Amino acid sequence: MSYIVLAINPGSTSTKISVYKDSEEVFTKTLRHTSEELAPYKGVIDQLAFRKDTIMKALAENNVELASIDICVGRGGVIRPIPSGVYGVNDAMIEDIRTVKYGEHASNLGGVLALEISKEVEAVRCGSKVPAVIADPVVVDELDEVARLSGHPLFPHYSIFHALNQKAIAKRYAKEQGKKYEDISVLVAHLGGGVSVGVHKGGRVIDVNDALNGDGPFSPERSGSLPATLLINACFSGKYTKEEMKKFVNGKGGVVSYMNTNSMLELEHMVEAGDAKAKLVSDAFVYQLAKEIGAMSTVLCGKVDAILVTGGIAYSKSLMAQLKERVSYLAPVVVYPGEDEMGTLAANGLAVLNGEEAIKEY
Protein backbone atom coordinates (compact mmCIF):
# COMPACT_ATOMS: atom_id res chain seq x y z
CA MET A 1 0.00 0.00 0.00
CA SER A 2 1.37 3.41 -0.93
CA TYR A 3 0.86 6.67 0.95
CA ILE A 4 0.81 10.36 0.06
CA VAL A 5 2.60 12.69 2.50
CA LEU A 6 2.34 16.49 2.54
CA ALA A 7 5.29 18.28 4.18
CA ILE A 8 5.08 21.96 5.14
CA ASN A 9 8.06 24.15 6.09
CA PRO A 10 7.29 27.86 6.70
CA GLY A 11 10.10 30.41 6.56
CA SER A 12 10.06 34.12 7.32
CA THR A 13 9.28 35.11 3.69
CA SER A 14 8.37 31.77 2.11
CA THR A 15 6.49 28.54 2.63
CA LYS A 16 8.02 25.40 1.17
CA ILE A 17 5.74 22.45 0.50
CA SER A 18 6.51 18.94 -0.74
CA VAL A 19 4.31 16.04 -1.73
CA TYR A 20 5.79 12.55 -1.49
CA LYS A 21 4.42 9.22 -2.64
CA ASP A 22 6.00 6.96 -0.07
CA SER A 23 9.70 7.96 -0.22
CA GLU A 24 9.53 9.36 -3.76
CA GLU A 25 9.18 13.12 -4.22
CA VAL A 26 6.23 14.07 -6.40
CA PHE A 27 6.96 17.79 -6.32
CA THR A 28 8.47 20.51 -4.14
CA LYS A 29 7.57 24.16 -4.41
CA THR A 30 8.74 27.26 -2.58
CA LEU A 31 5.93 29.79 -2.25
CA ARG A 32 7.48 33.27 -1.95
CA HIS A 33 5.76 35.98 0.14
CA THR A 34 6.59 39.62 -0.52
CA SER A 35 7.00 42.16 2.27
CA GLU A 36 3.87 43.90 0.93
CA GLU A 37 1.85 40.68 1.26
CA LEU A 38 3.02 40.11 4.83
CA ALA A 39 2.81 43.76 5.95
CA PRO A 40 -0.86 43.63 7.09
CA TYR A 41 -0.11 40.87 9.62
CA LYS A 42 1.09 41.91 13.06
CA GLY A 43 2.33 38.51 14.21
CA VAL A 44 3.33 35.23 12.60
CA ILE A 45 0.14 33.45 13.67
CA ASP A 46 -1.91 36.17 11.96
CA GLN A 47 -0.52 34.93 8.62
CA LEU A 48 -2.24 31.56 9.01
CA ALA A 49 -5.18 32.09 6.64
CA PHE A 50 -2.98 33.77 4.03
CA ARG A 51 -0.38 31.00 4.03
CA LYS A 52 -3.01 28.26 4.07
CA ASP A 53 -4.64 29.81 1.01
CA THR A 54 -1.35 29.88 -0.90
CA ILE A 55 -0.74 26.20 -0.07
CA MET A 56 -4.23 25.17 -1.14
CA LYS A 57 -3.80 27.01 -4.46
CA ALA A 58 -0.38 25.40 -5.03
CA LEU A 59 -1.79 21.92 -4.40
CA ALA A 60 -4.60 22.56 -6.88
CA GLU A 61 -2.21 23.98 -9.50
CA ASN A 62 -0.05 20.87 -9.20
CA ASN A 63 -3.04 18.54 -9.53
CA VAL A 64 -2.84 17.14 -6.02
CA GLU A 65 -6.21 15.79 -4.97
CA LEU A 66 -6.86 16.62 -1.32
CA ALA A 67 -8.49 13.25 -0.77
CA SER A 68 -5.22 11.52 -1.70
CA ILE A 69 -3.25 13.02 1.22
CA ASP A 70 -2.74 10.56 4.08
CA ILE A 71 -0.79 12.70 6.57
CA CYS A 72 0.29 16.35 6.95
CA VAL A 73 3.71 16.96 8.50
CA GLY A 74 4.70 20.49 9.58
CA ARG A 75 8.08 21.85 10.60
CA GLY A 76 8.02 22.21 14.37
CA GLY A 77 8.58 25.65 15.84
CA VAL A 78 9.56 27.27 19.13
CA ILE A 79 7.38 25.34 21.55
CA ARG A 80 8.21 23.87 24.94
CA PRO A 81 11.30 21.64 25.14
CA ILE A 82 10.46 18.05 24.14
CA PRO A 83 12.35 14.82 23.41
CA SER A 84 12.97 13.84 19.80
CA GLY A 85 10.08 12.30 17.87
CA VAL A 86 6.85 12.86 15.97
CA TYR A 87 4.15 14.79 17.86
CA GLY A 88 0.48 15.17 17.08
CA VAL A 89 -0.70 18.77 16.76
CA ASN A 90 -3.18 19.23 19.63
CA ASP A 91 -4.92 22.03 21.52
CA ALA A 92 -2.04 22.44 24.00
CA MET A 93 0.48 22.94 21.19
CA ILE A 94 -1.79 25.36 19.34
CA GLU A 95 -2.32 27.41 22.51
CA ASP A 96 1.42 27.69 23.14
CA ILE A 97 1.93 28.83 19.55
CA ARG A 98 -0.94 31.33 19.54
CA THR A 99 0.20 32.93 22.80
CA VAL A 100 3.87 32.91 21.72
CA LYS A 101 4.61 31.33 25.09
CA TYR A 102 8.09 30.13 24.15
CA GLY A 103 8.95 32.47 21.30
CA GLU A 104 7.84 33.61 17.88
CA HIS A 105 9.26 32.16 14.69
CA ALA A 106 7.87 31.47 11.24
CA SER A 107 8.32 27.73 11.80
CA ASN A 108 5.64 27.96 14.51
CA LEU A 109 3.12 27.97 11.67
CA GLY A 110 4.20 24.52 10.49
CA GLY A 111 2.09 22.55 12.92
CA VAL A 112 -0.89 24.90 12.70
CA LEU A 113 -0.89 24.75 8.90
CA ALA A 114 -0.62 20.95 9.02
CA LEU A 115 -3.69 20.82 11.26
CA GLU A 116 -5.74 23.26 9.18
CA ILE A 117 -5.02 21.45 5.92
CA SER A 118 -5.63 18.04 7.49
CA LYS A 119 -9.12 19.30 8.37
CA GLU A 120 -9.70 20.21 4.72
CA VAL A 121 -8.56 16.74 3.68
CA GLU A 122 -10.80 15.07 6.26
CA ALA A 123 -13.77 17.05 4.94
CA VAL A 124 -13.36 15.68 1.41
CA ARG A 125 -12.67 12.22 2.79
CA CYS A 126 -15.97 12.29 4.66
CA GLY A 127 -14.37 12.54 8.09
CA SER A 128 -11.69 9.86 7.61
CA LYS A 129 -8.92 10.76 10.06
CA VAL A 130 -5.79 12.39 8.61
CA PRO A 131 -2.99 12.93 11.16
CA ALA A 132 -1.42 16.37 11.55
CA VAL A 133 2.04 16.13 13.12
CA ILE A 134 5.38 17.85 13.59
CA ALA A 135 8.79 16.15 13.73
CA ASP A 136 11.98 16.99 15.63
CA PRO A 137 11.44 20.74 16.15
CA VAL A 138 14.32 23.08 17.01
CA VAL A 139 13.51 22.74 20.72
CA VAL A 140 14.27 19.02 20.95
CA ASP A 141 15.78 18.65 24.43
CA GLU A 142 17.64 15.50 25.47
CA LEU A 143 20.46 17.18 27.39
CA ASP A 144 22.29 15.52 30.24
CA GLU A 145 21.52 17.46 33.40
CA VAL A 146 25.15 18.54 33.81
CA ALA A 147 24.94 20.27 30.41
CA ARG A 148 22.14 22.57 31.58
CA LEU A 149 24.31 24.60 33.95
CA SER A 150 25.80 27.66 32.29
CA GLY A 151 27.55 29.35 35.19
CA HIS A 152 24.61 31.21 36.75
CA PRO A 153 21.10 29.94 37.63
CA LEU A 154 19.45 32.93 35.94
CA PHE A 155 20.90 31.84 32.61
CA PRO A 156 20.35 28.10 32.04
CA HIS A 157 21.76 26.42 28.97
CA TYR A 158 18.92 25.66 26.52
CA SER A 159 18.80 23.09 23.76
CA ILE A 160 17.88 24.96 20.55
CA PHE A 161 19.47 23.57 17.41
CA HIS A 162 18.96 22.03 13.97
CA ALA A 163 17.42 18.88 15.44
CA LEU A 164 15.59 17.73 12.30
CA ASN A 165 18.68 17.63 10.11
CA GLN A 166 21.13 16.57 12.82
CA LYS A 167 19.02 13.55 13.76
CA ALA A 168 18.52 12.59 10.11
CA ILE A 169 22.25 12.79 9.34
CA ALA A 170 23.26 10.79 12.43
CA LYS A 171 20.71 8.07 11.59
CA ARG A 172 21.89 8.04 7.97
CA TYR A 173 25.50 7.56 9.07
CA ALA A 174 24.50 4.77 11.47
CA LYS A 175 22.61 2.97 8.68
CA GLU A 176 25.59 3.29 6.34
CA GLN A 177 27.74 1.67 9.03
CA GLY A 178 25.24 -1.16 9.52
CA LYS A 179 24.51 0.01 13.05
CA LYS A 180 21.59 1.41 15.02
CA TYR A 181 21.52 5.13 15.81
CA GLU A 182 21.36 4.22 19.50
CA ASP A 183 24.68 2.37 19.23
CA ILE A 184 26.87 5.16 17.83
CA SER A 185 28.64 8.12 19.44
CA VAL A 186 29.11 10.95 16.96
CA LEU A 187 29.47 14.73 16.76
CA VAL A 188 27.21 16.42 14.20
CA ALA A 189 28.00 19.94 13.01
CA HIS A 190 25.22 21.71 11.10
CA LEU A 191 26.58 24.70 9.16
CA GLY A 192 23.93 27.07 7.84
CA GLY A 193 22.61 30.50 8.78
CA GLY A 194 23.28 29.26 12.31
CA VAL A 195 25.85 26.71 13.47
CA SER A 196 25.11 23.90 15.92
CA VAL A 197 27.42 21.13 17.12
CA GLY A 198 25.60 18.27 18.83
CA VAL A 199 26.83 15.27 20.79
CA HIS A 200 24.82 12.18 19.81
CA LYS A 201 25.14 9.23 22.18
CA GLY A 202 22.76 6.39 22.95
CA GLY A 203 20.10 7.81 20.64
CA ARG A 204 20.07 11.21 22.36
CA VAL A 205 21.66 14.61 21.79
CA ILE A 206 23.19 14.93 25.24
CA ASP A 207 24.84 18.31 24.65
CA VAL A 208 24.63 21.00 21.97
CA ASN A 209 25.29 24.72 21.73
CA ASP A 210 22.23 26.99 21.70
CA ALA A 211 22.44 27.93 18.02
CA LEU A 212 19.86 30.71 18.27
CA ASN A 213 20.63 32.75 21.37
CA GLY A 214 24.36 33.48 21.33
CA ASP A 215 26.30 30.31 22.09
CA GLY A 216 29.09 28.46 20.34
CA PRO A 217 30.93 29.52 17.16
CA PHE A 218 29.83 32.47 15.05
CA SER A 219 27.95 31.82 11.82
CA PRO A 220 27.03 33.79 8.67
CA GLU A 221 24.54 35.92 10.64
CA ARG A 222 24.84 34.97 14.33
CA SER A 223 27.47 36.11 16.77
CA GLY A 224 27.91 32.92 18.76
CA SER A 225 29.39 33.40 22.23
CA LEU A 226 30.42 36.98 23.08
CA PRO A 227 32.52 38.44 25.94
CA ALA A 228 29.85 38.93 28.63
CA THR A 229 31.13 42.16 30.18
CA LEU A 230 31.56 43.88 26.81
CA LEU A 231 28.04 42.80 25.87
CA ILE A 232 26.65 44.22 29.14
CA ASN A 233 28.50 47.49 28.57
CA ALA A 234 27.01 47.81 25.08
CA CYS A 235 23.51 47.11 26.45
CA PHE A 236 23.77 49.97 28.94
CA SER A 237 25.71 52.39 26.74
CA GLY A 238 22.54 54.10 25.54
CA LYS A 239 23.70 53.69 21.94
CA TYR A 240 21.51 50.72 21.06
CA THR A 241 17.93 49.62 21.59
CA LYS A 242 17.03 46.20 22.96
CA GLU A 243 16.00 45.07 19.47
CA GLU A 244 19.29 46.27 18.00
CA MET A 245 21.23 44.33 20.61
CA LYS A 246 19.23 41.19 19.87
CA LYS A 247 20.01 41.65 16.17
CA PHE A 248 23.73 41.82 16.98
CA VAL A 249 23.37 38.30 18.39
CA ASN A 250 21.00 36.87 15.78
CA GLY A 251 20.59 38.43 12.36
CA LYS A 252 23.41 40.96 12.14
CA GLY A 253 26.18 39.13 13.96
CA GLY A 254 28.91 36.81 12.72
CA VAL A 255 30.21 37.04 9.16
CA VAL A 256 27.72 39.73 8.08
CA SER A 257 28.89 42.04 10.89
CA TYR A 258 32.48 41.85 9.65
CA MET A 259 31.99 41.67 5.88
CA ASN A 260 28.49 43.05 5.13
CA THR A 261 27.46 39.74 3.56
CA ASN A 262 25.91 36.61 5.03
CA SER A 263 26.89 34.55 1.98
CA MET A 264 29.76 32.17 2.64
CA LEU A 265 30.10 31.68 -1.12
CA GLU A 266 30.62 35.42 -1.56
CA LEU A 267 33.11 35.39 1.30
CA GLU A 268 34.97 32.56 -0.42
CA HIS A 269 35.13 34.59 -3.63
CA MET A 270 36.57 37.53 -1.65
CA VAL A 271 39.25 35.23 -0.23
CA GLU A 272 40.11 33.94 -3.71
CA ALA A 273 40.41 37.57 -4.88
CA GLY A 274 43.05 38.23 -2.24
CA ASP A 275 40.96 40.11 0.36
CA ALA A 276 42.98 39.83 3.58
CA LYS A 277 40.10 40.67 5.91
CA ALA A 278 37.87 38.09 4.23
CA LYS A 279 40.63 35.51 4.69
CA LEU A 280 40.87 36.34 8.39
CA VAL A 281 37.09 36.06 8.92
CA SER A 282 36.94 32.82 6.95
CA ASP A 283 39.83 31.36 8.95
CA ALA A 284 38.19 32.48 12.21
CA PHE A 285 34.94 30.76 11.23
CA VAL A 286 36.75 27.42 10.80
CA TYR A 287 38.88 28.09 13.89
CA GLN A 288 35.85 28.64 16.15
CA LEU A 289 33.99 25.68 14.63
CA ALA A 290 36.98 23.41 15.25
CA LYS A 291 37.26 24.64 18.86
CA GLU A 292 33.59 23.80 19.44
CA ILE A 293 34.01 20.34 17.95
CA GLY A 294 37.09 19.80 20.09
CA ALA A 295 35.24 20.92 23.23
CA MET A 296 32.28 18.66 22.46
CA SER A 297 34.60 15.69 21.98
CA THR A 298 35.40 15.87 25.69
CA VAL A 299 31.74 15.09 26.45
CA LEU A 300 32.41 11.67 24.91
CA CYS A 301 35.81 11.44 26.66
CA GLY A 302 37.38 11.45 23.21
CA LYS A 303 35.59 8.24 22.16
CA VAL A 304 34.09 9.67 18.97
CA ASP A 305 33.06 7.29 16.18
CA ALA A 306 32.88 10.09 13.60
CA ILE A 307 32.46 13.83 13.07
CA LEU A 308 29.56 14.45 10.68
CA VAL A 309 29.39 17.81 8.92
CA THR A 310 26.21 18.95 7.18
CA GLY A 311 24.34 22.07 6.05
CA GLY A 312 24.80 24.42 3.11
CA ILE A 313 28.30 25.58 4.07
CA ALA A 314 29.50 21.97 3.89
CA TYR A 315 29.50 22.34 0.09
CA SER A 316 32.66 24.45 0.41
CA LYS A 317 35.59 22.13 -0.34
CA SER A 318 38.14 24.66 0.90
CA LEU A 319 36.44 25.18 4.27
CA MET A 320 35.95 21.42 4.72
CA ALA A 321 39.63 20.82 3.94
CA GLN A 322 40.63 23.38 6.60
CA LEU A 323 38.24 21.85 9.12
CA LYS A 324 39.51 18.32 8.50
CA GLU A 325 43.07 19.52 9.02
CA ARG A 326 42.12 20.79 12.48
CA VAL A 327 39.84 18.01 13.79
CA SER A 328 40.47 14.77 11.88
CA TYR A 329 42.86 13.65 14.63
CA LEU A 330 39.78 13.23 16.83
CA ALA A 331 37.81 10.95 14.50
CA PRO A 332 37.02 10.44 10.80
CA VAL A 333 35.25 13.45 9.28
CA VAL A 334 32.31 12.60 7.02
CA VAL A 335 30.70 15.43 5.04
CA TYR A 336 27.02 15.45 4.04
CA PRO A 337 26.53 18.75 2.17
CA GLY A 338 23.16 20.48 2.26
CA GLU A 339 20.07 19.52 4.19
CA ASP A 340 16.97 17.65 3.11
CA GLU A 341 14.39 19.05 5.53
CA MET A 342 11.44 18.29 3.27
CA GLY A 343 12.52 14.71 2.65
CA THR A 344 13.15 14.21 6.36
CA LEU A 345 9.74 15.61 7.31
CA ALA A 346 8.10 13.34 4.74
CA ALA A 347 10.10 10.33 5.97
CA ASN A 348 8.84 10.93 9.51
CA GLY A 349 5.27 11.07 8.24
CA LEU A 350 5.73 7.87 6.26
CA ALA A 351 7.22 6.15 9.33
CA VAL A 352 4.00 6.96 11.21
CA LEU A 353 1.80 5.57 8.44
CA ASN A 354 3.92 2.41 8.22
CA GLY A 355 3.70 1.88 11.98
CA GLU A 356 7.43 2.41 12.47
CA GLU A 357 7.00 5.60 14.52
CA ALA A 358 4.39 6.28 17.17
CA ILE A 359 2.76 9.70 17.42
CA LYS A 360 3.68 11.25 20.77
CA GLU A 361 1.40 13.56 22.74
CA TYR A 362 2.52 17.14 23.33
C-alpha positions as CSV (number, residue, x, y, z in Angstrom):
1,M,0.0,0.0,0.0
2,S,1.4,3.4,-0.9
3,Y,0.9,6.7,0.9
4,I,0.8,10.4,0.1
5,V,2.6,12.7,2.5
6,L,2.3,16.5,2.5
7,A,5.3,18.3,4.2
8,I,5.1,22.0,5.1
9,N,8.1,24.1,6.1
10,P,7.3,27.9,6.7
11,G,10.1,30.4,6.6
12,S,10.1,34.1,7.3
13,T,9.3,35.1,3.7
14,S,8.4,31.8,2.1
15,T,6.5,28.5,2.6
16,K,8.0,25.4,1.2
17,I,5.7,22.4,0.5
18,S,6.5,18.9,-0.7
19,V,4.3,16.0,-1.7
20,Y,5.8,12.6,-1.5
21,K,4.4,9.2,-2.6
22,D,6.0,7.0,-0.1
23,S,9.7,8.0,-0.2
24,E,9.5,9.4,-3.8
25,E,9.2,13.1,-4.2
26,V,6.2,14.1,-6.4
27,F,7.0,17.8,-6.3
28,T,8.5,20.5,-4.1
29,K,7.6,24.2,-4.4
30,T,8.7,27.3,-2.6
31,L,5.9,29.8,-2.3
32,R,7.5,33.3,-1.9
33,H,5.8,36.0,0.1
34,T,6.6,39.6,-0.5
35,S,7.0,42.2,2.3
36,E,3.9,43.9,0.9
37,E,1.9,40.7,1.3
38,L,3.0,40.1,4.8
39,A,2.8,43.8,5.9
40,P,-0.9,43.6,7.1
41,Y,-0.1,40.9,9.6
42,K,1.1,41.9,13.1
43,G,2.3,38.5,14.2
44,V,3.3,35.2,12.6
45,I,0.1,33.5,13.7
46,D,-1.9,36.2,12.0
47,Q,-0.5,34.9,8.6
48,L,-2.2,31.6,9.0
49,A,-5.2,32.1,6.6
50,F,-3.0,33.8,4.0
51,R,-0.4,31.0,4.0
52,K,-3.0,28.3,4.1
53,D,-4.6,29.8,1.0
54,T,-1.3,29.9,-0.9
55,I,-0.7,26.2,-0.1
56,M,-4.2,25.2,-1.1
57,K,-3.8,27.0,-4.5
58,A,-0.4,25.4,-5.0
59,L,-1.8,21.9,-4.4
60,A,-4.6,22.6,-6.9
61,E,-2.2,24.0,-9.5
62,N,0.0,20.9,-9.2
63,N,-3.0,18.5,-9.5
64,V,-2.8,17.1,-6.0
65,E,-6.2,15.8,-5.0
66,L,-6.9,16.6,-1.3
67,A,-8.5,13.2,-0.8
68,S,-5.2,11.5,-1.7
69,I,-3.2,13.0,1.2
70,D,-2.7,10.6,4.1
71,I,-0.8,12.7,6.6
72,C,0.3,16.4,7.0
73,V,3.7,17.0,8.5
74,G,4.7,20.5,9.6
75,R,8.1,21.9,10.6
76,G,8.0,22.2,14.4
77,G,8.6,25.6,15.8
78,V,9.6,27.3,19.1
79,I,7.4,25.3,21.6
80,R,8.2,23.9,24.9
81,P,11.3,21.6,25.1
82,I,10.5,18.0,24.1
83,P,12.4,14.8,23.4
84,S,13.0,13.8,19.8
85,G,10.1,12.3,17.9
86,V,6.8,12.9,16.0
87,Y,4.1,14.8,17.9
88,G,0.5,15.2,17.1
89,V,-0.7,18.8,16.8
90,N,-3.2,19.2,19.6
91,D,-4.9,22.0,21.5
92,A,-2.0,22.4,24.0
93,M,0.5,22.9,21.2
94,I,-1.8,25.4,19.3
95,E,-2.3,27.4,22.5
96,D,1.4,27.7,23.1
97,I,1.9,28.8,19.5
98,R,-0.9,31.3,19.5
99,T,0.2,32.9,22.8
100,V,3.9,32.9,21.7
101,K,4.6,31.3,25.1
102,Y,8.1,30.1,24.1
103,G,8.9,32.5,21.3
104,E,7.8,33.6,17.9
105,H,9.3,32.2,14.7
106,A,7.9,31.5,11.2
107,S,8.3,27.7,11.8
108,N,5.6,28.0,14.5
109,L,3.1,28.0,11.7
110,G,4.2,24.5,10.5
111,G,2.1,22.5,12.9
112,V,-0.9,24.9,12.7
113,L,-0.9,24.8,8.9
114,A,-0.6,21.0,9.0
115,L,-3.7,20.8,11.3
116,E,-5.7,23.3,9.2
117,I,-5.0,21.4,5.9
118,S,-5.6,18.0,7.5
119,K,-9.1,19.3,8.4
120,E,-9.7,20.2,4.7
121,V,-8.6,16.7,3.7
122,E,-10.8,15.1,6.3
123,A,-13.8,17.1,4.9
124,V,-13.4,15.7,1.4
125,R,-12.7,12.2,2.8
126,C,-16.0,12.3,4.7
127,G,-14.4,12.5,8.1
128,S,-11.7,9.9,7.6
129,K,-8.9,10.8,10.1
130,V,-5.8,12.4,8.6
131,P,-3.0,12.9,11.2
132,A,-1.4,16.4,11.6
133,V,2.0,16.1,13.1
134,I,5.4,17.9,13.6
135,A,8.8,16.1,13.7
136,D,12.0,17.0,15.6
137,P,11.4,20.7,16.1
138,V,14.3,23.1,17.0
139,V,13.5,22.7,20.7
140,V,14.3,19.0,20.9
141,D,15.8,18.6,24.4
142,E,17.6,15.5,25.5
143,L,20.5,17.2,27.4
144,D,22.3,15.5,30.2
145,E,21.5,17.5,33.4
146,V,25.1,18.5,33.8
147,A,24.9,20.3,30.4
148,R,22.1,22.6,31.6
149,L,24.3,24.6,34.0
150,S,25.8,27.7,32.3
151,G,27.5,29.4,35.2
152,H,24.6,31.2,36.7
153,P,21.1,29.9,37.6
154,L,19.5,32.9,35.9
155,F,20.9,31.8,32.6
156,P,20.3,28.1,32.0
157,H,21.8,26.4,29.0
158,Y,18.9,25.7,26.5
159,S,18.8,23.1,23.8
160,I,17.9,25.0,20.5
161,F,19.5,23.6,17.4
162,H,19.0,22.0,14.0
163,A,17.4,18.9,15.4
164,L,15.6,17.7,12.3
165,N,18.7,17.6,10.1
166,Q,21.1,16.6,12.8
167,K,19.0,13.6,13.8
168,A,18.5,12.6,10.1
169,I,22.2,12.8,9.3
170,A,23.3,10.8,12.4
171,K,20.7,8.1,11.6
172,R,21.9,8.0,8.0
173,Y,25.5,7.6,9.1
174,A,24.5,4.8,11.5
175,K,22.6,3.0,8.7
176,E,25.6,3.3,6.3
177,Q,27.7,1.7,9.0
178,G,25.2,-1.2,9.5
179,K,24.5,0.0,13.0
180,K,21.6,1.4,15.0
181,Y,21.5,5.1,15.8
182,E,21.4,4.2,19.5
183,D,24.7,2.4,19.2
184,I,26.9,5.2,17.8
185,S,28.6,8.1,19.4
186,V,29.1,11.0,17.0
187,L,29.5,14.7,16.8
188,V,27.2,16.4,14.2
189,A,28.0,19.9,13.0
190,H,25.2,21.7,11.1
191,L,26.6,24.7,9.2
192,G,23.9,27.1,7.8
193,G,22.6,30.5,8.8
194,G,23.3,29.3,12.3
195,V,25.8,26.7,13.5
196,S,25.1,23.9,15.9
197,V,27.4,21.1,17.1
198,G,25.6,18.3,18.8
199,V,26.8,15.3,20.8
200,H,24.8,12.2,19.8
201,K,25.1,9.2,22.2
202,G,22.8,6.4,22.9
203,G,20.1,7.8,20.6
204,R,20.1,11.2,22.4
205,V,21.7,14.6,21.8
206,I,23.2,14.9,25.2
207,D,24.8,18.3,24.7
208,V,24.6,21.0,22.0
209,N,25.3,24.7,21.7
210,D,22.2,27.0,21.7
211,A,22.4,27.9,18.0
212,L,19.9,30.7,18.3
213,N,20.6,32.7,21.4
214,G,24.4,33.5,21.3
215,D,26.3,30.3,22.1
216,G,29.1,28.5,20.3
217,P,30.9,29.5,17.2
218,F,29.8,32.5,15.0
219,S,27.9,31.8,11.8
220,P,27.0,33.8,8.7
221,E,24.5,35.9,10.6
222,R,24.8,35.0,14.3
223,S,27.5,36.1,16.8
224,G,27.9,32.9,18.8
225,S,29.4,33.4,22.2
226,L,30.4,37.0,23.1
227,P,32.5,38.4,25.9
228,A,29.9,38.9,28.6
229,T,31.1,42.2,30.2
230,L,31.6,43.9,26.8
231,L,28.0,42.8,25.9
232,I,26.7,44.2,29.1
233,N,28.5,47.5,28.6
234,A,27.0,47.8,25.1
235,C,23.5,47.1,26.4
236,F,23.8,50.0,28.9
237,S,25.7,52.4,26.7
238,G,22.5,54.1,25.5
239,K,23.7,53.7,21.9
240,Y,21.5,50.7,21.1
241,T,17.9,49.6,21.6
242,K,17.0,46.2,23.0
243,E,16.0,45.1,19.5
244,E,19.3,46.3,18.0
245,M,21.2,44.3,20.6
246,K,19.2,41.2,19.9
247,K,20.0,41.6,16.2
248,F,23.7,41.8,17.0
249,V,23.4,38.3,18.4
250,N,21.0,36.9,15.8
251,G,20.6,38.4,12.4
252,K,23.4,41.0,12.1
253,G,26.2,39.1,14.0
254,G,28.9,36.8,12.7
255,V,30.2,37.0,9.2
256,V,27.7,39.7,8.1
257,S,28.9,42.0,10.9
258,Y,32.5,41.9,9.6
259,M,32.0,41.7,5.9
260,N,28.5,43.0,5.1
261,T,27.5,39.7,3.6
262,N,25.9,36.6,5.0
263,S,26.9,34.5,2.0
264,M,29.8,32.2,2.6
265,L,30.1,31.7,-1.1
266,E,30.6,35.4,-1.6
267,L,33.1,35.4,1.3
268,E,35.0,32.6,-0.4
269,H,35.1,34.6,-3.6
270,M,36.6,37.5,-1.6
271,V,39.3,35.2,-0.2
272,E,40.1,33.9,-3.7
273,A,40.4,37.6,-4.9
274,G,43.1,38.2,-2.2
275,D,41.0,40.1,0.4
276,A,43.0,39.8,3.6
277,K,40.1,40.7,5.9
278,A,37.9,38.1,4.2
279,K,40.6,35.5,4.7
280,L,40.9,36.3,8.4
281,V,37.1,36.1,8.9
282,S,36.9,32.8,6.9
283,D,39.8,31.4,8.9
284,A,38.2,32.5,12.2
285,F,34.9,30.8,11.2
286,V,36.7,27.4,10.8
287,Y,38.9,28.1,13.9
288,Q,35.9,28.6,16.1
289,L,34.0,25.7,14.6
290,A,37.0,23.4,15.3
291,K,37.3,24.6,18.9
292,E,33.6,23.8,19.4
293,I,34.0,20.3,18.0
294,G,37.1,19.8,20.1
295,A,35.2,20.9,23.2
296,M,32.3,18.7,22.5
297,S,34.6,15.7,22.0
298,T,35.4,15.9,25.7
299,V,31.7,15.1,26.4
300,L,32.4,11.7,24.9
301,C,35.8,11.4,26.7
302,G,37.4,11.5,23.2
303,K,35.6,8.2,22.2
304,V,34.1,9.7,19.0
305,D,33.1,7.3,16.2
306,A,32.9,10.1,13.6
307,I,32.5,13.8,13.1
308,L,29.6,14.5,10.7
309,V,29.4,17.8,8.9
310,T,26.2,19.0,7.2
311,G,24.3,22.1,6.0
312,G,24.8,24.4,3.1
313,I,28.3,25.6,4.1
314,A,29.5,22.0,3.9
315,Y,29.5,22.3,0.1
316,S,32.7,24.4,0.4
317,K,35.6,22.1,-0.3
318,S,38.1,24.7,0.9
319,L,36.4,25.2,4.3
320,M,35.9,21.4,4.7
321,A,39.6,20.8,3.9
322,Q,40.6,23.4,6.6
323,L,38.2,21.8,9.1
324,K,39.5,18.3,8.5
325,E,43.1,19.5,9.0
326,R,42.1,20.8,12.5
327,V,39.8,18.0,13.8
328,S,40.5,14.8,11.9
329,Y,42.9,13.6,14.6
330,L,39.8,13.2,16.8
331,A,37.8,11.0,14.5
332,P,37.0,10.4,10.8
333,V,35.2,13.5,9.3
334,V,32.3,12.6,7.0
335,V,30.7,15.4,5.0
336,Y,27.0,15.4,4.0
337,P,26.5,18.8,2.2
338,G,23.2,20.5,2.3
339,E,20.1,19.5,4.2
340,D,17.0,17.7,3.1
341,E,14.4,19.0,5.5
342,M,11.4,18.3,3.3
343,G,12.5,14.7,2.6
344,T,13.2,14.2,6.4
345,L,9.7,15.6,7.3
346,A,8.1,13.3,4.7
347,A,10.1,10.3,6.0
348,N,8.8,10.9,9.5
349,G,5.3,11.1,8.2
350,L,5.7,7.9,6.3
351,A,7.2,6.2,9.3
352,V,4.0,7.0,11.2
353,L,1.8,5.6,8.4
354,N,3.9,2.4,8.2
355,G,3.7,1.9,12.0
356,E,7.4,2.4,12.5
357,E,7.0,5.6,14.5
358,A,4.4,6.3,17.2
359,I,2.8,9.7,17.4
360,K,3.7,11.3,20.8
361,E,1.4,13.6,22.7
362,Y,2.5,17.1,23.3
